[in-house]
Amino acid sequence: MCHQTPTDKVTVNSMNTDEGVRTLPVPGRRCPACLERGETIWVIPGKCCPQCGTPVN
């Protein structure tokens, strides 16, 4: 069973002080099992849903 933390964005710390912190979108898919229950849970493809444990490809 997979235990993953939900992530929809990644924080990238910049080496330059003038750029600050950026967020970049990460490709994801909605968990089909949670979607059937009316919940929208985003999962990185190839990982398991953090809510129900369903593998998402």
N, C-alpha and C positions, 0 to 999 in steps of 0.2 A: 504494500500500500504506500502511496506517495504522500508525503507531508511537505507541501510547498507553501511559501508565503505568497499571498496575492500581490502581483505587481502589474501595473499598467504603464508605468514610467520608470526610467532609470535616471538617477541623479549623477551627473558627471562633474566632478570638481575640476576647476580649471587651474592650470599652473600659473597663469597670469592673473595678477590682482585686478586688472581692469575689466576682465570678462565675467567674473563672478561664477554663479552656479547656473547650470543649464539643465533642462529636462528634455529628454528625447523620447518620442513614442516607440513602443516596443510592439512588434506584431503579435497579435493574440487572437484567440478564438473563444467564442462563448461555449460554455459547457452545455452539451445537449441535454443531459439529465436535469440540470438545474433549470434550464430554459423551459422544459416541459412543466416544471412546477411554478413557472412564472418569475423565476429569479434570473438576473443577469450577472453571471460570474465569468470574468475573463481569465483565460488560461493560456500560458505560452504553449504553442504546439509541441507535442512530445512529452508534456508533463501531465500530472494528475490534478484534477480540480481540488483546490484547498478546502472547499466546502463539503463535497460528497465523496471525493476520492476517485471519480471516474477518469480514466485515461483519455486525454484529448489529443488527437492527431491532426 
